[in-house]
Amino acid sequence: IQMTQSPSSLSAFVGDRVTITCRASQGIRSHLNWYQQKPGKAPNLLISAASSLQSGVPSRFSGSGSETEFTLIISSLQPEDFATYYCQQSYSTPRTFGQGTKVEIK
Amino acid sequence: QVQLVQSGAEVKKPGASVKVSCEASGYTFNSFGISWVRQAPGQGLEWMGWISAYSDNKNPAQKFQGRVSMTADTSTRTAYMELRSLTSDDTAIYYCARDIQGRGNFDYWGQGSLVTVS
């Protein structure tokens, strides 16, 4: 299953609302996870099952969608949110990731 | 707290093999599985496969079948991933990640092990 994210990169101000889209090449129900990766660090699971926020993840992060179209929203971008975000399908193997969306400071 | 601690960086010649370890702590090792994910320099994430720590189940990605071996030692709470016949395309950071029953949700990750093939 191919996962395609858009945009590949974006620039935003602190406080902006940011939306990242992930599309699956076939329906994956709600088997979609979102990860945040900062430079030199391992990815960190933010959201599982399309919309379930992991413990300790700020509530400004939210996820939605099903089947082939999914969205990650950061409601008010904070300085610590500048990172690369990946979606990943857990519907079938091989598990596949989107190419990533790099969120940079404007 | 849950921790996955991986082995250090390695430099290998083309054609050689590398074995990366991942020692788990802070949870019941044999109640979960471990997935392996790699990331080439400046690139995205690529899933390599999963191994159960509580059964003989494993599921390597087809791309790596025949070239990868994944094992789990419950006595030392350590998972291993061996990759053979290395080429320069295998230069990457290799991560282990906890994977509940192979569901594909990677909730804790190791710090990564850089493997350089040159």
Interface residues (C-beta under 8 A of the other chain):
Chain A: H31 N33 Y35 A42 P43 N44 L45 S48 A49 Q54 Y86 Q88 Q89 S90 Y91 T93 P94 R95 T96 F97 G98 Q99 G100
Chain B: S35 V37 G44 L45 E46 W47 W50 N59 A61 Q62 K63 Y95 A97 R103 G104 N105 F106 D107 W109 G110 Q111 G112
